[in-house]
Amino acid sequence: MLEGYKNYKETNIPWLKKMPSHWNSDRAKMMYLKMNRQVNINDDVITCFRDGVVTLRKNRRTTGFTESIKEIGYQGIKEGDLVIHVMDAFAGAIGVSDSNGKGTPVYSVCEAKNDFYNNHYYAYIIREMAKNGFILSLYRGIRERSSDFRYEVFRKQILPIPPRSEQDQIVRYLDWKISMINKYIEAKKKQIELLKEQKQALINEMLTKNKGEKIKFKHRFKLFRGLNITKEDLLDSGIPCISYGEIHLKYGFEVNPNIHLLRCVDKRYLKTNPTSLMKYGDFAFADTSEDIAGSGNFTFLNSNTQAFAGYHTIIARPNKEINYRYFAYYFDSILFRKQIQQNVNGVKVYSITQRILNDAYILLPLEDKQKSVVIYLDQQCECIDKLVNKINKEIELFTEYRTCLISDVVTGKVNVQLVEAREVVV
């Protein structure tokens, strides 16, 4: 067995103090060297992703980047190297490269000093440090995205050293179990996508059958800008504020400050920016999106509690009484979204202008038809949404189980040495 030291009192990582008695530990600097490999101009770019996969960028992304032909600024990466993304380590961007290539200086490329260390085991360990918030606590910077976990910080950390045979078995076991969990989660995500497609088809079918009068968006809505603020302006109390990120990721279609958890802004904006304050029935469109599919994402305020629209939003306020839910369903339909997506501009970020919204058209049937469409869609969509929520909870449970499993196994809390690991599920 490799001799390290067992002065676990030196570390402030709780689980490291509870390792099996026959495990050793040492500082990373005694175990790993930081490499500065030369690159070849023909090398492909390697990317370290937040899920721990370190692979050729082209294997996971085919668009949205410009390939550099220069050697300046890159470093060589070999298959089997332990790679740490110094800016994204807190989020789990740590893994073992599956290819030879080149990477930017944002990576710490590490090589084990001898064969006693299984890089895949230590990738699991360091990712566990990230998931438990330990790496984030070591960051040097004002904000997460301006902080780093460079090798100079990594080298000081105390890491566990199980016998090599145990490291290998832990990796075999986790690779097998995690692959099974990931396959289950992916299957559930696909199920959700199918349900969303079913919901979208249902909405389109009902709106197409009840077309009605064709009117321009600008004839029914007046547009205003959301607050010109940043994340630093958001507070825990004050007036609720809806950001474009929440429109994209959390509260698309409708939002209710009495139910949904929203950050707030200072009350002074009530005087300085009254037009950015949303009232019941107002719509807020995200004016930027990272992809075409997200262009046209919106929410409508389904509450009498007022809320501000935040940065990167456009408020659409009806100039007369309307059936708000009918318009919400219409804005969520392909009939409307196609108009937006055909006119947005951008490459990496797609922007929606007020002109694009104003020029879009709306098919508006008679009021009784609107009501019947809303009643039917509310009933059908509620059933689909409940099923989606149920599946999402299943995904959350399995995600938590995956995290706990990795934590318990890599720290020796759960002994898997006698477990026969099966073939990895692809």
Beta strands, then each sheet from edge to edge (+ up, - down):
strand 1: 24-27
strand 2: 32-34
strand 3: 46-48
strand 4: 54-56
strand 5: 75-77
strand 6: 82-85
strand 7: 94-96
strand 8: 101-103
strand 9: 107-112
strand 10: 158-161
strand 11: 213-216
strand 12: 221-225
strand 13: 239-242
strand 14: 253-255
strand 15: 264-265
strand 16: 277-278
strand 17: 283-286
strand 18: 288-289
strand 19: 298-301
strand 20: 307-309
strand 21: 313-318
strand 22: 350-351
strand 23: 361-364
sheet 1: 1+ 10-
sheet 2: 2+ 9- 6+ 7-
sheet 3: 3+ 4-
sheet 4: 5+ 8-
sheet 5: 11+ 23-
sheet 6: 12+ 21- 17+ 19- 14-
sheet 7: 15+ 13- 20- 16+
sheet 8: 18+ 22-
end
